[in-house]
């Protein structure tokens, strides 16, 4: 076969090893990529997993591994791609992406009266990060804490990116604003946690949302009631989700439910307080 410039400078023994390894990996890579492409490019209704709501989720069917010692599987094992820590790092990124995407749903402005501003969007993203953290408390503490820590890191990085898009480029300004936002989020999260422990969970949660998401704007009390119903619905679905679904490092396994446009968004959901406090 024709020899490339790089190959001409390699020793004969090293060149033989490289060609041999390439011949082994090529069919393994092709066999791994073909099933993935056949799933990703199907229509949504034909996929083997749901990308809509948590009530309609199933895990992708696991492909049987004929040879765990194949070059591909050996490469994944040596690289650490399939280690638990690596899977949890990917999971944290996926949860962050879900929270960030959900906070930007247009229904929050159109039907829930949330202002289309940077700070309001930040509060919505923080609300979904908090709900995810509440769900993580049901998992093994070591795994749950690791995923939560990585989730916060991704979120704060995204916050800095959003600041730059808003025109804030000075490092000292970014650091000052970031510290202010972090302190504000801690206060919001504590208020939401206190609501779960209170006898009047919905009332306390409604007041916390009115302060943090609507910034106590006069006339937004009715919208806060509706948003509290949305939060309640999401928490019930998250707390009812099986661990293998919520903790899957694969994208598309579950999603936040789309914000409702109807008046049913504020309807009460039973059992919220007991489920959420089970992991506190």
Sine and cosine of phi, psi and omega as CSV:
sin_phi,cos_phi,sin_psi,cos_psi,sin_omega,cos_omega
0.00,0.00,0.39,-0.92,-0.02,-1.00
-0.91,0.41,0.66,-0.75,-0.05,-1.00
-0.97,-0.22,0.77,-0.64,0.01,-1.00
-0.98,0.20,0.17,-0.98,0.02,-1.00
-0.87,0.49,-0.65,0.76,0.00,-1.00
-0.91,0.41,-0.67,0.74,-0.04,-1.00
-0.92,0.40,-0.54,0.84,-0.03,-1.00
-0.91,0.42,-0.37,0.93,0.00,-1.00
-1.00,-0.09,0.02,1.00,0.01,-1.00
-1.00,-0.06,0.49,-0.87,0.07,-1.00
-0.93,0.37,0.45,-0.89,-0.03,-1.00
-0.85,0.53,-0.63,0.77,-0.03,-1.00
-0.93,0.37,-0.67,0.74,0.02,-1.00
-0.92,0.39,-0.61,0.79,0.03,-1.00
-0.89,0.45,-0.65,0.76,0.02,-1.00
-0.90,0.44,-0.70,0.72,0.00,-1.00
-0.89,0.45,-0.69,0.73,-0.01,-1.00
-0.88,0.47,-0.70,0.72,0.02,-1.00
-0.92,0.39,-0.60,0.80,0.01,-1.00
-0.91,0.42,-0.70,0.71,0.00,-1.00
-0.91,0.42,-0.63,0.78,0.02,-1.00
-0.90,0.45,-0.64,0.77,0.02,-1.00
-0.91,0.41,-0.52,0.85,0.02,-1.00
-0.97,0.25,-0.63,0.78,-0.10,-0.99
-0.98,0.20,-0.51,0.86,-0.11,-0.99
-0.86,0.52,-0.78,0.62,0.02,-1.00
-0.92,0.40,-0.52,0.85,0.02,-1.00
-0.92,0.40,-0.67,0.74,0.03,-1.00
-0.90,0.43,-0.65,0.76,0.00,-1.00
-0.90,0.44,-0.65,0.76,-0.02,-1.00
-0.94,0.35,-0.46,0.89,0.01,-1.00
-0.99,0.16,-0.60,0.80,-0.08,-1.00
-0.98,0.18,-0.49,0.87,-0.04,-1.00
-0.88,0.48,-0.75,0.66,0.03,-1.00
-0.89,0.46,-0.59,0.81,-0.02,-1.00
-0.91,0.42,-0.71,0.71,-0.02,-1.00
-0.91,0.40,-0.55,0.83,-0.01,-1.00
-0.93,0.37,-0.46,0.89,0.04,-1.00
-0.99,0.12,-0.70,0.72,-0.11,-0.99
-0.92,0.40,-0.51,0.86,-0.08,-1.00
-0.99,-0.16,0.17,0.99,0.14,-0.99
-0.97,0.22,0.33,-0.95,0.12,-0.99
-0.91,0.42,0.49,-0.87,-0.04,-1.00
-0.78,0.62,-0.62,0.79,-0.04,-1.00
-0.94,0.34,-0.31,0.95,-0.06,-1.00
-0.99,-0.13,-0.10,0.99,-0.03,-1.00
-0.94,0.35,0.40,-0.92,-0.04,-1.00
-1.00,0.09,0.06,1.00,0.06,-1.00
-0.60,-0.80,0.34,-0.94,-0.07,-1.00
-1.00,0.00,0.57,-0.82,0.10,-0.99
-0.85,-0.53,0.40,0.92,-0.07,-1.00
-0.94,-0.33,-0.99,-0.15,-0.13,-0.99
-0.93,-0.36,0.40,-0.92,0.00,-1.00
-0.87,0.48,-0.37,0.93,-0.01,-1.00
-0.97,0.22,-0.10,0.99,-0.06,-1.00
-0.74,-0.67,0.76,0.65,-0.10,-0.99
-0.90,-0.43,0.62,-0.78,0.13,-0.99
-0.62,-0.78,0.52,-0.85,0.03,-1.00
-0.96,0.28,0.54,-0.84,0.09,-1.00
-0.87,0.49,0.59,-0.80,0.01,-1.00
-0.91,0.41,0.79,-0.61,-0.01,-1.00
-0.97,0.25,0.74,-0.67,0.02,-1.00
-0.98,0.20,0.75,-0.66,0.04,-1.00
-0.90,0.43,0.70,-0.71,-0.01,-1.00
-1.00,-0.04,0.94,-0.35,-0.04,-1.00
-0.93,0.36,-0.63,0.78,-0.06,-1.00
-0.68,-0.73,0.98,-0.17,-0.01,-1.00
-0.91,0.42,-0.21,0.98,-0.01,-1.00
-0.96,-0.27,0.36,0.93,0.06,-1.00
-0.92,0.38,0.36,-0.93,0.00,-1.00
-0.83,0.56,-0.62,0.78,0.00,-1.00
-0.90,0.44,-0.75,0.66,-0.02,-1.00
-0.92,0.39,-0.56,0.83,0.06,-1.00
-0.91,0.41,-0.63,0.77,0.03,-1.00
-0.90,0.44,-0.70,0.71,0.02,-1.00
-0.89,0.45,-0.62,0.79,-0.03,-1.00
-0.93,0.37,-0.71,0.71,-0.02,-1.00
-0.92,0.40,-0.62,0.79,-0.03,-1.00
-0.96,0.28,-0.25,0.97,-0.01,-1.00
0.99,0.15,0.19,0.98,-0.06,-1.00
-0.89,0.46,-0.57,0.82,-0.04,-1.00
-0.99,-0.13,0.20,0.98,0.07,-1.00
-0.94,0.35,0.40,-0.92,-0.03,-1.00
-0.88,0.47,-0.63,0.78,0.00,-1.00
-0.90,0.44,-0.67,0.74,0.02,-1.00
-0.91,0.42,-0.65,0.76,0.05,-1.00
-0.89,0.46,-0.66,0.75,-0.01,-1.00
-0.93,0.36,-0.55,0.84,0.08,-1.00
-0.90,0.44,-0.68,0.73,0.03,-1.00
-0.92,0.39,-0.60,0.80,0.03,-1.00
-0.88,0.48,-0.69,0.72,0.01,-1.00
-0.87,0.49,-0.67,0.74,0.03,-1.00
-0.90,0.44,-0.65,0.76,-0.01,-1.00
-0.91,0.42,-0.70,0.72,0.02,-1.00
-0.89,0.46,-0.67,0.74,0.04,-1.00
-0.85,0.53,-0.70,0.71,-0.01,-1.00
-0.90,0.45,-0.61,0.79,0.04,-1.00
-0.90,0.43,-0.70,0.71,-0.01,-1.00
-0.90,0.44,-0.70,0.71,-0.03,-1.00
-0.90,0.43,-0.66,0.75,0.01,-1.00
-0.93,0.37,-0.68,0.73,-0.04,-1.00
-0.91,0.42,-0.60,0.80,-0.01,-1.00
-0.91,0.42,-0.31,0.95,-0.02,-1.00
-0.98,-0.21,0.22,0.98,0.06,-1.00
-0.92,0.40,0.73,-0.69,-0.07,-1.00
-0.91,0.41,-0.34,0.94,-0.01,-1.00
-0.88,0.47,-0.47,0.88,-0.02,-1.00
-0.90,0.43,-0.58,0.81,0.06,-1.00
-0.99,0.16,-0.66,0.75,-0.11,-0.99
-0.96,0.27,-0.63,0.78,-0.13,-0.99
-0.91,-0.41,-0.34,0.94,-0.06,-1.00
-0.94,-0.34,-0.01,1.00,0.08,-1.00
0.93,0.36,0.38,0.92,0.03,-1.00
-0.98,0.18,0.72,-0.69,-0.03,-1.00
-0.92,0.38,0.66,-0.75,0.01,-1.00
-0.98,0.18,0.86,0.51,-0.04,-1.00
-0.87,-0.49,0.24,-0.97,0.00,-1.00
-0.87,0.50,-0.74,0.67,-0.09,-1.00
-0.93,0.36,-0.58,0.81,0.04,-1.00
-0.92,0.38,-0.65,0.76,0.05,-1.00
-0.91,0.42,-0.63,0.78,0.07,-1.00
-0.87,0.49,-0.69,0.73,0.01,-1.00
-0.91,0.42,-0.61,0.79,0.04,-1.00
-0.92,0.40,-0.67,0.74,0.05,-1.00
-0.89,0.46,-0.68,0.73,0.04,-1.00
-0.89,0.46,-0.58,0.82,0.04,-1.00
-0.89,0.46,-0.66,0.75,0.00,-1.00
-0.97,0.26,-0.55,0.84,0.12,-0.99
-0.89,0.46,-0.67,0.74,0.03,-1.00
-0.89,0.46,-0.70,0.72,0.02,-1.00
-0.88,0.48,-0.63,0.77,0.05,-1.00
-0.91,0.42,-0.62,0.79,0.02,-1.00
-0.92,0.40,-0.61,0.79,0.07,-1.00
-0.87,0.49,-0.67,0.74,0.02,-1.00
-0.92,0.39,-0.59,0.80,-0.01,-1.00
-0.91,0.42,-0.38,0.93,0.01,-1.00
-0.92,0.40,-0.30,0.95,0.03,-1.00
-0.99,0.15,-0.23,0.97,-0.06,-1.00
-1.00,0.03,0.09,-1.00,0.08,-1.00
-0.81,0.59,0.77,-0.64,-0.10,-0.99
-0.81,0.58,-0.65,0.76,-0.03,-1.00
-0.91,0.42,-0.73,0.68,0.02,-1.00
-0.93,0.37,-0.71,0.70,-0.04,-1.00
-0.87,0.49,-0.68,0.73,0.00,-1.00
-0.92,0.38,-0.62,0.78,0.01,-1.00
-0.90,0.43,-0.73,0.69,0.00,-1.00
-0.90,0.44,-0.66,0.75,0.01,-1.00
-0.89,0.46,-0.67,0.74,0.00,-1.00
-0.89,0.46,-0.71,0.71,0.02,-1.00
-0.92,0.40,-0.59,0.81,0.04,-1.00
-0.87,0.50,-0.71,0.70,0.02,-1.00
-0.90,0.44,-0.62,0.78,0.02,-1.00
-0.87,0.48,-0.71,0.71,0.02,-1.00
-0.89,0.45,-0.65,0.76,-0.05,-1.00
-0.92,0.39,-0.69,0.73,0.00,-1.00
-0.92,0.40,-0.58,0.81,0.07,-1.00
-0.90,0.44,-0.69,0.73,0.04,-1.00
-0.89,0.46,-0.60,0.80,0.03,-1.00
-0.88,0.48,-0.67,0.74,0.04,-1.00
-0.91,0.41,-0.62,0.78,0.05,-1.00
-0.88,0.47,-0.68,0.73,0.01,-1.00
-0.90,0.44,-0.59,0.80,0.05,-1.00
-0.87,0.49,-0.69,0.72,-0.01,-1.00
-0.90,0.43,-0.60,0.80,0.05,-1.00
-0.92,0.39,-0.43,0.90,0.05,-1.00
-0.99,0.12,-0.05,1.00,0.06,-1.00
0.98,-0.22,0.09,1.00,0.03,-1.00
-1.00,-0.08,0.94,-0.34,-0.07,-1.00
-0.88,-0.47,-0.28,0.96,-0.01,-1.00
-0.95,0.32,0.75,-0.66,-0.08,-1.00
-0.87,0.49,-0.68,0.74,-0.02,-1.00
-0.92,0.40,-0.62,0.79,0.05,-1.00
-0.91,0.42,-0.69,0.72,0.01,-1.00
-0.88,0.48,-0.71,0.70,-0.01,-1.00
-0.88,0.47,-0.67,0.75,0.00,-1.00
-0.91,0.41,-0.71,0.70,0.00,-1.00
-0.91,0.42,-0.65,0.76,-0.03,-1.00
-0.90,0.44,-0.68,0.74,0.03,-1.00
-0.89,0.46,-0.65,0.76,0.02,-1.00
-0.90,0.44,-0.67,0.74,0.01,-1.00
-0.93,0.38,-0.62,0.78,0.02,-1.00
-0.90,0.44,-0.68,0.73,0.04,-1.00
-0.90,0.43,-0.63,0.78,0.03,-1.00
-0.91,0.42,-0.63,0.78,0.01,-1.00
-0.92,0.40,-0.63,0.78,0.03,-1.00
-0.86,0.51,-0.66,0.75,0.04,-1.00
-0.91,0.42,-0.67,0.75,0.02,-1.00
-0.90,0.44,-0.74,0.68,-0.03,-1.00
-0.88,0.47,-0.63,0.78,0.04,-1.00
-0.91,0.43,-0.63,0.77,0.02,-1.00
-0.91,0.42,-0.64,0.77,0.03,-1.00
-0.93,0.37,-0.64,0.77,0.05,-1.00
-0.90,0.44,-0.65,0.76,0.02,-1.00
-0.88,0.47,-0.55,0.83,0.01,-1.00
-0.90,0.43,-0.61,0.79,-0.01,-1.00
-0.92,0.39,-0.43,0.90,-0.03,-1.00
-1.00,-0.04,-0.21,0.98,-0.08,-1.00
-0.99,0.11,0.48,-0.88,0.06,-1.00
-0.89,0.45,-0.56,0.83,0.04,-1.00
-0.98,-0.19,0.93,0.36,-0.09,-1.00
-0.83,0.56,-0.76,0.65,-0.08,-1.00
-0.92,0.40,-0.65,0.76,-0.01,-1.00
-0.90,0.44,-0.69,0.72,0.00,-1.00
-0.94,0.35,-0.63,0.78,0.04,-1.00
-0.90,0.43,-0.66,0.75,0.01,-1.00
-0.87,0.49,-0.69,0.73,0.01,-1.00
-0.91,0.42,-0.63,0.78,0.01,-1.00
-0.92,0.40,-0.64,0.77,0.03,-1.00
-0.92,0.39,-0.62,0.78,0.01,-1.00
-0.88,0.47,-0.63,0.78,0.00,-1.00
-0.96,0.28,-0.70,0.72,-0.20,-0.98
-1.00,-0.02,-0.63,0.77,-0.04,-1.00
-1.00,0.00,-0.61,0.79,-0.02,-1.00
-0.98,-0.21,-0.02,1.00,0.07,-1.00
0.81,0.59,0.61,0.79,0.06,-1.00
0.83,0.56,0.54,0.84,0.01,-1.00
-0.95,0.32,0.76,-0.65,-0.03,-1.00
-0.88,0.48,0.71,-0.70,0.02,-1.00
1.00,-0.02,0.01,1.00,-0.02,-1.00
-0.98,-0.20,0.19,0.98,-0.03,-1.00
-0.89,0.46,-0.65,0.76,-0.02,-1.00
-0.91,0.42,-0.62,0.79,0.04,-1.00
-0.91,0.41,-0.58,0.81,0.03,-1.00
-0.91,0.42,-0.58,0.81,0.06,-1.00
-0.88,0.47,-0.70,0.71,-0.01,-1.00
-0.91,0.42,-0.67,0.74,0.00,-1.00
-0.92,0.40,-0.57,0.82,0.04,-1.00
-0.90,0.44,-0.58,0.81,0.08,-1.00
-0.91,0.41,-0.61,0.79,0.07,-1.00
-0.89,0.46,-0.72,0.69,0.00,-1.00
-0.88,0.47,-0.66,0.75,0.01,-1.00
-0.88,0.48,-0.70,0.72,0.01,-1.00
-0.89,0.46,-0.69,0.72,-0.01,-1.00
-0.91,0.42,-0.66,0.75,-0.01,-1.00
-0.90,0.43,-0.66,0.75,0.02,-1.00
-0.87,0.49,-0.69,0.73,0.00,-1.00
-0.92,0.39,-0.66,0.75,0.01,-1.00
-0.90,0.43,-0.69,0.72,-0.06,-1.00
-0.95,0.33,-0.36,0.93,0.02,-1.00
-1.00,0.00,-0.15,0.99,-0.06,-1.00
-0.97,0.26,0.67,-0.74,0.02,-1.00
-0.92,0.40,0.49,-0.87,-0.06,-1.00
-0.87,0.49,-0.66,0.76,-0.05,-1.00
-0.92,0.40,-0.34,0.94,0.08,-1.00
-0.99,0.12,-0.81,0.58,-0.07,-1.00
-0.90,0.44,-0.59,0.81,-0.08,-1.00
-1.00,-0.08,0.23,0.97,0.03,-1.00
-0.96,0.27,0.74,-0.67,0.02,-1.00
-0.99,0.14,0.13,0.99,0.00,-1.00
-1.00,-0.04,0.71,-0.71,0.04,-1.00
-0.95,0.32,0.50,-0.87,0.08,-1.00
1.00,0.06,0.02,1.00,-0.03,-1.00
-0.96,0.26,-0.62,0.79,0.06,-1.00
-0.57,-0.82,0.23,-0.97,0.00,-1.00
-0.45,-0.90,0.42,-0.91,0.16,-0.99
-0.91,0.42,0.58,-0.81,0.06,-1.00
-0.93,0.37,0.61,-0.79,0.00,-1.00
-0.90,0.45,0.68,-0.73,0.04,-1.00
-0.84,0.54,0.70,-0.71,-0.05,-1.00
-0.98,0.18,0.57,-0.82,0.05,-1.00
-1.00,-0.09,-0.29,0.96,-0.06,-1.00
-1.00,0.10,0.11,-0.99,0.02,-1.00
-0.95,0.31,-0.16,0.99,0.00,-1.00
-0.95,0.30,-0.13,0.99,-0.05,-1.00
-0.89,0.45,-0.43,0.90,-0.03,-1.00
-0.99,-0.11,0.15,0.99,-0.01,-1.00
-0.93,0.37,0.59,-0.81,-0.06,-1.00
-0.95,0.31,0.56,-0.83,0.06,-1.00
-0.89,-0.45,0.83,-0.56,-0.05,-1.00
-0.96,0.28,0.49,-0.87,0.17,-0.99
1.00,0.07,0.15,0.99,-0.06,-1.00
-0.90,0.44,-0.77,0.63,-0.14,-0.99
-0.89,0.46,-0.72,0.69,-0.03,-1.00
-0.89,0.45,-0.67,0.74,-0.03,-1.00
-0.93,0.37,-0.71,0.71,-0.05,-1.00
-0.92,0.39,-0.62,0.78,-0.02,-1.00
-0.97,0.24,-0.22,0.97,-0.01,-1.00
-0.89,0.45,-0.49,0.87,-0.01,-1.00
-0.97,-0.22,0.04,1.00,-0.04,-1.00
-0.96,0.27,0.00,0.00,0.00,0.00
